[in-house]
Amino acid sequence: MMLPLVPASGMVLAAFVLALLVVRGAVAYAHRRGMLDHPGQRRSHSIPTPRGGGIGMVIAVLATAPWALLLFAPAWPCYLALAFALATALVAAIGWWDDHHSLPVLPRLGVQLGACLLFGGALSFGALSWLWLPLLVLGGAWSINLHNFMDGIDGILAQQCLFVAVGLAVLAGGAGQPALAVSAACLAAAALGFWCYNRPRASIFMGDVGSGTLGFLLFAFTALLWRVDHGLLWPAVILSSSFITDASLTLLSRFLKGRRWYTPHREHLYQWLVRSGMSHAQGGACYLAWNLVMAAPLAWLSWFCPGWGWTICVVTYLIAGAAWVLAKRYCRWRIQHKASHVAT
């Protein structure tokens, strides 16, 4: 299908500009409210930094992405676009509240599950078996918290969201879904607008309002692609392989060692990279290198060879797991080498 380039480009540009403007205002707001993340043993930054800038991405996406689903052909059902917007707003609202006043786990998780149930129900209505609903709810909640875990150094989550959202937009365009492509591109533009303030050294952090909502949005766009064509799930999941691998293996490792996996820590690979002496920019560059050298080509191969999609996806994650183990060992070696050098 032909895509009206002028209105589509205008909507994507609007998402970028709106994110820029709102994030700039969020910096001033966070300073006035004292919403600052201070350095600490379990944190990777060295100076007090305002948080909550993710509200800029949320507003930019809500102002553009649902409308893209409705205005471009083939238009998505109104109830699905509405559920998408409401679920996004719910996840963002509980994150915004938590950024202001720390909340217990259960209320946050309850709202997140409710948002995923709302979106999953709308996604399943008239198109999918309701047996998929529990998996959609659990998958959405995991994505929300996974991306919250991975928001720990300057620019890394905004960079990842930009990469994955662009990839999802390309997949949607190739599947003949311009409305979905424009909607995902609006997310990418909003992430880029935030990244301008969050790149090393960050002027503001996104906070739970941003990290959790980005996790939901990436899940939602992946699920929408899956509804269009089940085979598109594999390249979409490959695009997120760096974050899924790091978060999953880190939490599994902590669980097997008997540690409280749900508490703050510095055990993710990106944190080990910084602890071993890399800057935030260098740590983020390692993830970007994986995305460009491995994830993007393998996602394209999975898309180009749909019959082999799940196999290529499994191979991707096996390679990612091996790379994670080797990188962790390298970081430990660097830390030990530095310590022995200082001692001598």
N, C-alpha and C positions, 0 to 999 in steps of 0.2 A: 504494500500500500504506500502511496505517496504521502510524504509528511510535509505539511505546510511549514516551510522553514522559518518564515518571519515570525509568526506567532509562537512557534516552538522555541526559537532562539530568544525571543523576548521573555518568555516564561522562565527559561533557564537563567538568563541574565538577571531577571528580577529576583530569583532565589539567591543568587550570588550577592547582589547589592544589598538586599534586605538583611542577609546574614552579616555582612560587613557592618552595617549601621547598628543593628541590634547588639552585636557583640561589643562594639565600641561603647555603647551605652551601658552594657553589663559590667564593663571594667569599672566605670565610675560608680555604678550601683553597688558592686561588691566592696569597693573601698569604703563607701559610706556606711554600709551595714556591717562592716568588719568580717566579711565572708572571706577569710584568708586561710590557705593551707600552709602551715608552718613546717619547716624542715624537721625531720625526726629520723629515728633509727630505721623505720620501715618505709621511708620515703626517699625518692631519688633526686629531689630538688634541694637547692642550697639557700634559697631566699624565700621569705613569705610571698605567696602568689595568690591573687584573687581567684575564686572559683565561681562556677555558675554560668560561664560563657556559652555553654551548650544551648541555652535558651534562644540564642540567635539562630542556630540551626533549626530548632524546633519550629519557631515562628515562620522561618523562611520556607520550610517544607510544608507546613500546614497551609500556608497561603498559596502554594503552587501545586504540589504533587496531587492532592485529591482532585483538583480542577482539571489537571492534565488527564487523569483517568476518565473524566466525564466529557471533556471537550474535543479530544482527538479520537479519530477512528482507528480501530473499532472501540467504541466507548464501552466502558465497564458498567455493570449494573449500579444504579444509584445507591442501593442498600450496601453494596460492597465498598464503594468509595466512602460512604458515611461511616461504616464500621472501621475502615482503615484510619480515618481521621480521628474518630472517638477513641480508638484503642491507643493511637499515638499520643493523644492528649492525656489519657489516663496515665500512661507510663511516664510521660514528662512531668505531670503534676505531682506524682508521688516522689519523683526524683528531685523536683524543685523544693518540695517540702523537706525532704531529707537533707538537702544542701543548706537549708536554713536552721532546721532543728533535727538533730539525728534521731532516726526512727528505729524501733526494734525490727528484727528480721521479718517476723510474721506479717505485720501490716503491709510492709513493702511487697513481700512475696504474694500476699493475697490480692493486692491490686494488680500486680503483674500477671498473675494467673487469670484474673478476671478479664483483663485487656486481651490476653491471648485467646481466651474462650470466646470473647465477642468477635474478634477477627476470624478465628478458626471456624466459628459457626457460620458466619457470613460467607466465608470462602467455600465451605462444604455445601451450602444450600443449593440444591438443584444441580450440582456438578460433580460432587465427590461422595463417596460412601461416608456415612457418619462414623464408621469405625476408625477413620483417620483422625477424628477430632482429638482424642486424648494425646496422640503423638504430636499433633500441631500445637496443642497447649504446652506440652512439655518442651518441645523444640523451641517454641518462642520464649518461654521463661529461661531456658538454658542460654539462648543467644543474648538475651538481655543481660544476664549476670556474667556471661563469658566476656562480653565487651566491657562491662564494668571492671572486671578483674584486669583486663589488658590496658586500661587507661592509666599508665603509670609514669611515662616519660614524655617529654615535650614532643608534640606533633604526631606521635605514633598512631593514635586511633583515628585522628582526622585524615591522616595519610592513607591508612588502611581503608577507611570508608570511601574516600575518593576513588581509590583503585577498584574496589569491589563494585561500587555503584556504577562506575563507567563500564566495567565488564558486564554487569547485568543489563545496562542500557543497550549495549551492543548485542547481547543475546536476544533481548526483546525485539530490537529492530530486525535482526535476522529471522526471527520467528513471525514476522508480519504483525507486530504489536506496537505501532508507533505511540499509542497512548501510554503504554507501560514504559516504553523507552524514554519518553519525555519526562515522565514522572520520576524514574530512576535518575535521569540526568539532573533533575532539580535537586535531588539529594546530594549528588556529586558536587553541584555548584555551591550548595549551602555548606558542605564540608570544606570546600576550598576557601570560602569566605571566612570560616572560623579558623582554618589553618593559618591564614595570614597573621592572626594574633597569637596562635598557639605554637608556631614553629619555634625551634630553639633560638634564643632563650624566650620561653613563653611569657607573654604579657598577662594571660589568663588561662585557667584550666576550664575544661568543659563541665566538670562536676557530674553528679548522678543524673541531673536533668538531661545532660547530653549523652553520656556514655550508655546509659540504659536505653534511651530512646533510639540511639543509633543501632544498638543491638536489635531492638524490635524492628526497626525499619529495614535493616538488611535481611532479617528473617522474613518479613512480610513480602518484600520484593522477590525473594527466592521462592516463597510459597506461591506467589502469583504466577511466576514463570512455570513452576511445576504444574499448576492448574492448566496452563496453556498446553504444555507438552511435558509429560513425566520425564522424558529423556533429558530435558534441560536442567534437571536437578543436579546431575553429575558435574557438568562444567561450572555451574553456579557454586556448588560446594567446594570444588577445587580452587576457585578464586579466593575463598576464605581459609585455605588450608594452613597458612602460617599462624593465624590467631587460634583456630580450632585446635591445632596440634599443640601449641604452647600451653594454652589454658587447660586442655584436657590432660595432657601428660603431667603437667605441674601438679594439678589437684590430685591425680591418681597417685603420684609419687608421695605427696604429703599424706594421703590417706593410708597408703601401705606402710608408711613409717610411723603411723600412730599419732600424727600431728593433727591439730584442729585445722582442717583444710579450709574452713569458712572464715577464719580470722585473717586480718591483714598480714602480709608477709612480703618478702623480697626474693622469692624463689622462681619467678617466671624468667624465661631465658633473656628477655629484654633487660630485666633488672640485673641479671648476672653479667650481661655485656657491659653495663655501666659500672658495676662493681669491679670489673676486671680492668677498668681504666679507659673505656671508650666514652666519648661524649654522647649526649642525647642524640645529636645529629648522626653520629656514626652508628649508634645502635639502631636508629630508625632506617638508616641506609641499608643495614643488613636485611631487614624485613622487606624493604623495597627491592633489593637485589633478588631475593627469593621470588617475589611477586612477578618481576619482569622476566627473570631467566627461567623459572620453573613453572610457576602457577599459570601465567598467561599462555605460554605455548601448550601446556598440557590441557588447559581448559579448552583451547581452540581444537586440539586433537580429539578431545572427548566430544566436542560439538560436531566436528567434521566426520567422526566415525561413531555414530550413535549406538551401533550395535556393540561397541566396545567401551561405552561410556562408563559403566560401573567398574569395569576392570581397570581402566585408566585412573579412575578416582581412587581405587584401593591402592594401586601402585604409587600414586602421588603421595598418599598419606604414609605409606611405608617408607618412602624416601624422606618425607618430612620428619617422620619419627627418628630415623637414623641420623638426619642432620641435627635434630634437637639434642640427641644424646652426645654426638661428637662436639657440638658447640658448647654444651655444658662442661664437658671434660676440658675443652680448650680454655674456657673461662677459669675453671679451677686451677689449671696449670699456670695460667698467667698470674693469678692472685698469689699462688704459692711461690712462684718465681720472684715476684716483686717483694714478697715478705722475706724470702731468704736473701735477696740482694740488699734489702734495708738492714737486715740483721748483721750482714758481713760488712 
